[in-house]
Amino acid sequence: MSIILGLKVMISLGAFLGAILATIAVLIIASMQGRMTTSSLILSGTVVNALFLAFSNFIISVGANADSVMTIKFWTMGSLAGTSWADLVLPTIVVGMAFLFFSTQYRVFNAMMMGDEAALTLGIPLRFYWYLYVTMVAVLTAVLVATCGIIGFVGLITPHLARGLVGTNYRRLFPVATLLGALFVIWADVLSRIIIPNAELPIGIFTALVGAPFFIYIVGGRRREVRV
């Protein structure tokens, strides 16, 4: 909506409000049966994503002109082409603060990895931290998406690679995963600019081409572990 109306300053605010609204919708739908599970979160996320995508396509078809359509198309596939140094001030501040905060939370993450009962036994208020982390991730995602568009699968690929390198201790895992994520996006941007001569491939397409097979590999690996 902000792109169609030409209100660039409202894109960040619109992305933030959209992220918060989507997060609330996912949490409400996922908790309808009482206890939230990974499966319910994934299914509710799929439903909310389809709903928001339909709403976005409706706005585009009704009110967008040719320039807005091209901008939205490139933005939804992710790109750093139109990003200037001035656009990076807010993301740098937000990412830096989030990195410092989450770097101090490794004890909580490690306890959560042990299971809900173990974490509660250690005196960790799971519900409080869960909602706190989800809200912070929603804010962080909104700021980054407003800057470079939707670049998918980065948060799927790099944590698994980092876990294979340094193990499951979040004191080491979090900074390594953050570094790998930054390097992955940089090299994805480089490759997207040189794969097709005289043209630039949106980063989101490249990361999807890499991330989809990686996701299939992860699912296949987990099924093999269950069978064993």
C-alpha positions in Angstrom: 0.0 0.0 0.0 2.8 2.4 0.9 4.6 1.7 -2.4 1.5 2.2 -4.4 0.8 5.6 -2.7 4.4 6.6 -3.2 5.0 7.1 0.6 8.5 5.7 1.0 8.8 6.9 4.5 5.8 4.8 5.4 7.2 1.6 4.1 9.1 0.8 7.3 6.1 1.6 9.4 3.8 -0.4 7.1 6.2 -3.4 7.2 6.4 -3.2 11.0 2.6 -3.0 11.5 2.1 -5.8 9.0 4.7 -8.0 10.7 3.1 -7.4 14.1 -0.4 -8.1 12.7 0.7 -11.3 11.0 2.5 -12.4 14.2 -0.6 -11.9 16.3 -2.8 -13.7 13.8 -0.4 -16.7 13.7 -0.3 -16.9 17.5 -4.1 -16.7 17.8 -4.7 -19.3 15.2 -2.0 -21.6 16.5 -3.3 -21.4 20.1 -7.0 -22.2 19.2 -6.6 -25.8 20.4 -5.0 -24.8 23.6 -1.3 -25.7 23.5 0.8 -24.3 20.7 3.0 -26.8 18.8 5.5 -26.5 16.0 3.0 -28.1 13.6 0.2 -25.6 14.6 2.6 -22.7 14.1 3.7 -23.9 10.7 0.1 -24.5 9.6 -1.2 -21.2 10.9 1.7 -19.4 9.3 0.8 -20.9 6.0 -2.8 -19.8 6.3 -1.9 -16.2 7.3 0.7 -16.0 4.5 -1.9 -17.1 2.0 -4.4 -14.5 3.3 -1.9 -11.7 3.3 -0.7 -12.7 -0.2 -4.3 -12.6 -1.5 -4.8 -9.1 0.1 -1.6 -7.8 -1.4 -2.5 -9.1 -4.9 -5.9 -7.5 -4.6 -4.3 -4.1 -3.8 -1.9 -4.5 -6.7 -4.6 -5.4 -9.2 -6.9 -2.5 -8.1 -4.6 0.4 -7.4 -1.1 -0.1 -8.8 0.4 1.5 -11.9 3.1 0.1 -14.0 6.0 1.6 -12.0 4.5 0.5 -8.7 4.0 -3.1 -10.0 7.6 -3.3 -11.0 8.7 -2.0 -7.6 6.5 -4.3 -5.7 7.6 -7.3 -7.9 11.2 -6.6 -7.2 10.6 -5.9 -3.5 8.7 -9.1 -2.9 11.5 -11.2 -4.5 14.2 -9.4 -2.5 16.9 -7.1 -3.8 19.7 -4.8 -2.6 19.9 -2.9 -5.9 17.9 0.2 -4.8 19.4 0.3 -1.3 21.7 3.3 -0.4 24.0 3.8 2.6 21.4 6.2 4.1 18.8 3.3 4.0 21.1 1.2 6.2 21.2 3.5 9.2 18.0 2.2 10.9 18.7 -1.5 10.0 22.2 -1.2 11.4 21.0 0.2 14.7 18.2 -2.4 15.0 20.3 -5.4 14.0 23.1 -4.3 16.3 20.8 -3.9 19.3 19.2 -7.2 18.6 22.5 -9.0 18.2 23.7 -7.6 21.6 20.5 -8.6 23.3 20.3 -12.2 21.9 23.9 -12.8 22.5 23.2 -12.5 26.2 20.3 -14.9 26.1 22.2 -18.1 25.3 21.4 -19.6 28.7 17.7 -19.3 28.1 18.0 -20.7 24.6 20.1 -23.7 25.9 17.5 -24.3 28.6 14.7 -24.2 26.0 16.5 -26.8 23.9 16.3 -29.2 26.9 12.5 -29.1 26.7 9.7 -27.2 28.4 9.6 -29.2 31.6 13.4 -28.9 32.1 13.3 -25.1 31.4 10.4 -24.6 33.9 12.3 -26.6 36.5 15.2 -24.2 36.1 12.9 -21.4 36.9 12.6 -19.9 33.3 9.3 -18.2 32.5 8.9 -19.8 29.1 5.7 -17.8 28.1 7.3 -14.5 28.9 10.5 -15.2 26.9 8.6 -16.8 24.1 6.4 -13.7 23.5 9.4 -11.4 24.0 11.5 -13.2 21.4 8.7 -13.5 18.9 8.0 -9.7 19.2 11.6 -8.8 18.8 12.0 -11.0 15.8 8.9 -9.5 14.2 10.3 -6.0 14.7 13.7 -7.1 13.3 12.1 -8.8 10.3 9.9 -5.8 9.5 12.9 -3.4 9.5 14.9 -5.7 7.2 12.1 -6.5 4.8 11.3 -2.8 4.5 14.9 -2.2 3.4 15.7 -5.1 1.1 12.4 -6.9 0.5 11.7 -10.6 1.1 14.8 -12.8 1.0 13.7 -16.2 2.1 15.5 -19.3 3.5 18.4 -17.4 5.0 17.1 -18.2 8.5 16.7 -21.8 7.6 20.0 -22.5 5.9 22.6 -20.7 8.0 21.5 -21.9 11.5 21.7 -25.5 10.4 25.2 -24.9 8.9 26.3 -23.2 12.1 25.0 -26.0 14.2 27.0 -28.4 12.2 30.2 -26.3 12.7 30.0 -25.4 16.4 27.3 -27.6 17.9 24.1 -26.7 19.7 25.5 -24.4 22.5 23.9 -21.0 21.7 26.8 -19.1 23.2 28.8 -20.1 20.1 25.9 -20.9 17.8 24.2 -17.5 17.7 27.3 -15.4 16.6 28.4 -18.0 14.1 24.9 -18.2 12.6 24.7 -14.4 12.4 28.1 -14.2 10.6 27.1 -17.0 8.2 23.8 -15.3 7.4 25.5 -12.1 6.5 28.1 -13.8 4.3 25.4 -15.9 2.6 23.3 -12.8 1.7 26.5 -11.0 0.4 27.5 -13.8 -1.8 23.9 -14.4 -3.0 23.8 -10.7 -4.0 27.1 -11.1 -5.8 26.0 -14.2 -7.7 22.6 -12.7 -8.6 24.4 -9.8 -10.3 26.8 -12.0 -12.4 24.7 -15.1 -13.3 22.8 -13.4 -16.0 24.9 -10.9 -18.1 23.6 -7.3 -18.2 20.8 -8.2 -15.8 20.3 -8.7 -12.1 18.5 -11.6 -10.6 16.5 -10.8 -7.4 18.3 -12.3 -4.4 15.1 -14.0 -3.2 15.0 -16.2 -6.3 18.6 -17.3 -5.8 18.1 -18.1 -2.1 14.9 -20.0 -2.9 16.7 -22.1 -5.5 19.3 -23.0 -2.8 16.9 -23.2 0.2 14.2 -25.4 -1.2 16.5 -28.4 -1.9 18.2 -27.8 1.5 14.8 -27.9 3.2 14.0 -31.2 1.5 17.4 -32.5 2.6 16.7 -31.6 6.2 13.2 -33.2 6.2 14.7 -36.4 4.6 17.4 -36.5 7.2 15.0 -36.2 10.1 12.8 -39.0 8.7 15.8 -41.2 8.4 16.7 -40.5 12.0 13.2 -41.4 13.2 13.4 -44.7 11.3 16.7 -45.6 12.8 
